[in-house]
């Protein structure tokens, strides 16, 4: 039997959609800066990209506070429990309408693979994007009417790391967009992140011997 559960809190949904918009906008302006296409114009694209980057960093600060003040950080602690079953489900099971190997609850929203992927995003790839972006942004900057700079060699390496991180983020978004369509219906997971409510299966009761 299923029951409707308020699983995604208001700030969690705000963070999710704001982050999604900023990631798309940063990717769009970033590729224009790289010369892939022209839309805003190079100078405007740089300004918009930097503004979105600062907004993204502010969002990260507030979200870190929210995660630790609410205990939601525990959702992202990696685990190997049921990971083999989860891999098999994504490779074969979901195409055969097999039951999901991991039971989602309010206290455990993510399956083992999601925990690993989101953990890597939060502690490796997003910090890589932020640090490389800040270094690139302030490699040269105005100071007291002159141009100062960070004492750093190898700007091309920083740019390459930032671009690599961008491609990783885009790959994640593509996979994420596909996986949200694999719920009970195509829009089940999307609706849950809009309303906060999701229909979850009741945990099976243990029968006494």
Secondary structure in CASP SS format (residue, H / E / C, confidence):
PFRMAT SS
TARGET T0000
AUTHOR 0000-0000-0000
METHOD secondary structure of the structure
MODEL  1
X C 1.00
X E 1.00
X E 1.00
X E 1.00
X E 1.00
X E 1.00
X C 1.00
X C 1.00
X C 1.00
X H 1.00
X H 1.00
X H 1.00
X H 1.00
X H 1.00
X H 1.00
X H 1.00
X H 1.00
X H 1.00
X H 1.00
X H 1.00
X H 1.00
X H 1.00
X H 1.00
X H 1.00
X H 1.00
X H 1.00
X H 1.00
X H 1.00
X H 1.00
X H 1.00
X H 1.00
X H 1.00
X H 1.00
X C 1.00
X C 1.00
X C 1.00
X C 1.00
X C 1.00
X C 1.00
X C 1.00
X C 1.00
X H 1.00
X H 1.00
X H 1.00
X H 1.00
X H 1.00
X H 1.00
X H 1.00
X H 1.00
X H 1.00
X H 1.00
X H 1.00
X H 1.00
X H 1.00
X H 1.00
X H 1.00
X H 1.00
X H 1.00
X H 1.00
X H 1.00
X H 1.00
X H 1.00
X H 1.00
X H 1.00
X H 1.00
X H 1.00
X H 1.00
X H 1.00
X H 1.00
X H 1.00
X C 1.00
X H 1.00
X H 1.00
X H 1.00
X H 1.00
X H 1.00
X C 1.00
X C 1.00
X C 1.00
X C 1.00
X C 1.00
X C 1.00
X H 1.00
X H 1.00
X H 1.00
X H 1.00
X H 1.00
X H 1.00
X H 1.00
X H 1.00
X H 1.00
X C 1.00
X H 1.00
X H 1.00
X H 1.00
X H 1.00
X C 1.00
X C 1.00
X C 1.00
X C 1.00
X C 1.00
X C 1.00
X C 1.00
X C 1.00
X E 1.00
X C 1.00
X C 1.00
X E 1.00
X C 1.00
X C 1.00
X C 1.00
X H 1.00
X H 1.00
X H 1.00
X H 1.00
X H 1.00
X H 1.00
X H 1.00
X H 1.00
X H 1.00
X H 1.00
X H 1.00
X H 1.00
X H 1.00
X H 1.00
X H 1.00
X H 1.00
X H 1.00
X H 1.00
X H 1.00
X H 1.00
X H 1.00
X H 1.00
X H 1.00
X H 1.00
X H 1.00
X H 1.00
X C 1.00
X C 1.00
X E 1.00
X E 1.00
X E 1.00
X E 1.00
X C 1.00
X C 1.00
X E 1.00
X E 1.00
X E 1.00
X E 1.00
X C 1.00
X C 1.00
X C 1.00
X C 1.00
X C 1.00
X H 1.00
X H 1.00
X H 1.00
X H 1.00
X H 1.00
X H 1.00
X H 1.00
X H 1.00
X H 1.00
X H 1.00
X H 1.00
X H 1.00
X H 1.00
X H 1.00
X H 1.00
X H 1.00
X H 1.00
X H 1.00
X H 1.00
X H 1.00
X H 1.00
X H 1.00
X H 1.00
X H 1.00
X H 1.00
X H 1.00
X H 1.00
X H 1.00
X C 1.00
X C 1.00
X C 1.00
X C 1.00
X C 1.00
X H 1.00
X H 1.00
X H 1.00
X H 1.00
X H 1.00
X H 1.00
X H 1.00
X H 1.00
X C 1.00
X E 1.00
X E 1.00
X E 1.00
X E 1.00
X E 1.00
X C 1.00
X C 1.00
X C 1.00
X C 1.00
X C 1.00
X C 1.00
X C 1.00
X C 1.00
END
